[in-house]
């Protein structure tokens, strides 16, 4: 188990996580070529994107399907940026550069 509850930091995870043998990679671009897709849904637009997909395929998709059980407004939950320091921010920026650029992500955004 890796995480704050297990006493492991983000830095520990980034330094020790290894892609399992049965997985091809760890980034979006390791698995998919966006040029071959006509739509890519985003977690941060989950409800709207699932509605769009539902209309395209002619079948309703419940937006609560596989919804994270953790309440995002939990008073004890820190903003994700608080788990990073300069070193971990740089590791993630380098490792996931293609995904960050493609999706237009910005740290803290």
Sine and cosine of phi, psi and omega as CSV:
sin_phi,cos_phi,sin_psi,cos_psi,sin_omega,cos_omega
0.00,0.00,0.76,-0.65,0.04,-1.00
-0.85,-0.53,0.74,-0.67,0.01,-1.00
0.44,-0.90,0.11,-0.99,-0.04,-1.00
-0.85,0.52,-0.65,0.76,-0.01,-1.00
-0.91,0.41,-0.45,0.89,0.01,-1.00
-1.00,-0.01,0.03,1.00,-0.01,-1.00
0.98,0.21,0.30,0.95,0.00,-1.00
-0.94,-0.34,0.63,-0.78,-0.05,-1.00
-1.00,-0.05,0.18,-0.98,0.10,-1.00
-0.87,0.49,-0.65,0.76,0.02,-1.00
-0.86,0.50,-0.69,0.73,0.04,-1.00
-0.84,0.53,-0.74,0.67,0.00,-1.00
-0.86,0.51,-0.75,0.66,-0.04,-1.00
-0.89,0.47,-0.54,0.84,-0.01,-1.00
-0.99,0.13,-0.44,0.90,-0.13,-0.99
-0.93,-0.36,-0.29,0.96,-0.04,-1.00
-0.92,0.38,0.75,-0.66,0.08,-1.00
-0.84,-0.54,0.69,-0.72,0.04,-1.00
-0.89,0.45,0.80,-0.59,0.03,-1.00
-0.86,0.51,0.47,-0.88,-0.04,-1.00
-0.82,0.58,-0.58,0.81,-0.07,-1.00
-0.99,0.16,-0.05,1.00,0.04,-1.00
-0.97,-0.25,0.52,-0.85,-0.07,-1.00
-0.99,0.13,-0.53,0.85,-0.05,-1.00
-0.16,-0.99,-0.29,-0.96,-0.01,-1.00
-0.73,-0.68,-0.07,1.00,0.02,-1.00
-0.93,-0.37,0.29,-0.96,0.05,-1.00
-0.82,0.57,-0.70,0.71,-0.05,-1.00
-0.94,0.34,-0.28,0.96,0.10,-1.00
-0.95,0.32,-0.44,0.90,-0.09,-1.00
-0.96,-0.27,-0.52,0.86,-0.15,-0.99
-0.74,-0.67,0.50,-0.86,0.16,-0.99
-0.96,-0.28,0.96,-0.28,-0.06,-1.00
-0.84,0.55,-0.42,0.91,0.01,-1.00
-0.92,0.38,-0.34,0.94,-0.02,-1.00
-1.00,-0.10,0.15,0.99,-0.04,-1.00
-0.88,-0.48,0.54,-0.84,0.05,-1.00
-0.99,-0.14,-0.16,0.99,0.06,-1.00
-0.33,-0.94,0.65,-0.76,0.10,-1.00
-0.78,-0.62,0.92,-0.40,0.05,-1.00
-0.97,0.25,0.44,-0.90,-0.02,-1.00
-0.85,-0.53,0.63,-0.78,0.00,-1.00
-0.83,0.55,-0.66,0.75,-0.06,-1.00
-0.95,0.32,-0.20,0.98,0.09,-1.00
-0.88,-0.47,0.44,0.90,-0.17,-0.99
-0.71,0.70,-0.82,0.58,-0.09,-1.00
-0.89,0.46,-0.76,0.65,0.00,-1.00
-0.90,0.43,-0.66,0.75,-0.03,-1.00
-0.92,0.38,-0.63,0.78,0.04,-1.00
-0.93,0.37,-0.58,0.81,0.09,-1.00
-0.89,0.45,-0.68,0.73,0.02,-1.00
-0.87,0.49,-0.73,0.68,0.00,-1.00
-0.89,0.45,-0.67,0.74,0.02,-1.00
-0.83,0.56,-0.71,0.70,0.00,-1.00
-0.91,0.41,-0.64,0.77,-0.02,-1.00
-0.90,0.44,-0.63,0.78,-0.06,-1.00
-1.00,-0.09,-0.13,0.99,0.03,-1.00
0.96,0.29,0.49,0.87,0.01,-1.00
-0.53,-0.85,0.68,-0.74,-0.02,-1.00
-0.96,0.28,0.70,-0.71,0.12,-0.99
-0.91,-0.41,0.83,-0.56,0.01,-1.00
-0.92,0.38,0.87,-0.50,-0.02,-1.00
-0.90,0.44,-0.20,0.98,0.02,-1.00
-1.00,0.03,-0.07,1.00,0.02,-1.00
-0.85,0.53,0.81,-0.58,0.01,-1.00
0.84,0.55,0.50,0.87,0.02,-1.00
-0.94,0.33,0.64,-0.77,0.03,-1.00
-0.86,0.52,0.77,-0.64,-0.04,-1.00
-0.97,0.24,-0.31,0.95,-0.02,-1.00
-0.98,0.20,0.75,-0.66,0.04,-1.00
-0.96,0.26,0.83,-0.56,-0.05,-1.00
-0.94,0.33,-0.32,0.95,0.02,-1.00
-0.99,-0.15,0.34,0.94,0.05,-1.00
-0.85,0.52,0.80,-0.60,-0.06,-1.00
-0.89,0.46,-0.42,0.91,-0.01,-1.00
-1.00,0.02,-0.12,0.99,-0.05,-1.00
-1.00,0.08,0.77,-0.64,0.02,-1.00
-1.00,0.10,0.43,-0.90,0.14,-0.99
-0.91,0.42,0.60,-0.80,-0.11,-0.99
-0.82,0.57,-0.50,0.87,-0.04,-1.00
-0.90,0.43,-0.39,0.92,-0.02,-1.00
-0.96,0.29,-0.21,0.98,0.02,-1.00
-1.00,0.03,-0.15,0.99,-0.07,-1.00
-0.98,-0.22,0.49,-0.87,0.25,-0.97
-0.83,-0.55,-0.05,-1.00,-0.05,-1.00
-0.85,0.53,-0.65,0.76,-0.05,-1.00
-0.92,0.38,-0.73,0.68,-0.02,-1.00
-0.93,0.36,-0.56,0.83,0.06,-1.00
-0.88,0.48,-0.66,0.75,0.01,-1.00
-0.93,0.37,-0.66,0.75,0.02,-1.00
-0.86,0.52,-0.75,0.66,-0.01,-1.00
-0.91,0.42,-0.67,0.74,0.01,-1.00
-0.86,0.52,-0.64,0.77,0.00,-1.00
-0.97,0.25,-0.74,0.67,-0.09,-1.00
-0.91,0.41,-0.59,0.81,-0.08,-1.00
-0.91,-0.40,0.46,0.89,-0.08,-1.00
-0.82,0.57,-0.70,0.71,-0.02,-1.00
-0.89,0.46,-0.70,0.72,-0.01,-1.00
-0.92,0.39,-0.69,0.73,0.00,-1.00
-0.87,0.49,-0.70,0.71,0.00,-1.00
-0.92,0.38,-0.73,0.68,-0.06,-1.00
-0.87,0.50,-0.70,0.71,-0.05,-1.00
-1.00,0.03,-0.09,1.00,0.05,-1.00
0.95,0.32,0.50,0.86,0.01,-1.00
-0.97,0.26,0.54,-0.84,0.10,-0.99
-0.73,-0.68,0.64,-0.77,0.00,-1.00
-0.87,0.49,0.81,-0.59,0.01,-1.00
1.00,0.04,-0.14,0.99,-0.07,-1.00
-0.99,0.11,0.00,0.00,0.00,0.00
